[in-house]
Amino acid sequence: MARGQRKPIEEKIAEKEELIGALRTRVKSEQAELDALYKEKRDRDLEGLNQILEDAGLDVGEASDILQSYIHSRES
């Protein structure tokens, strides 16, 4: 039984290069989406912290001093 014509090696190489290029594009796109999700989470976390500070009547400097003091006391 005769087999179909085999693809030349150059054609196989070109197909693999095309596939790899498409996968690289996909990875870049997915990475950009992941980065955007991390930023959204960070922004939401910061918004929550800002609300806590506002409710407590503290500014960032005061909160920083309180946290530094707390961290120092835990290390002792």
Stockholm file with secondary structure:
# STOCKHOLM 1.0

chainA/1-76         MARGQRKPIEEKIAEKEELIGALRTRVKSEQAELDALYKEKRDRDLEGLNQILEDAGLDVGEASDILQSYIHSRES
#=GR chainA/1-76 SS CCCCCCCCHHHHHHHHHHHHHHHHHHHHHHHHHHHHHHHHHHHHHHHHHHHHHHHHTCCHHHHHHHHHHHHHHHHC
#=GC SS_cons        CCCCCCCCHHHHHHHHHHHHHHHHHHHHHHHHHHHHHHHHHHHHHHHHHHHHHHHHTCCHHHHHHHHHHHHHHHHC
//
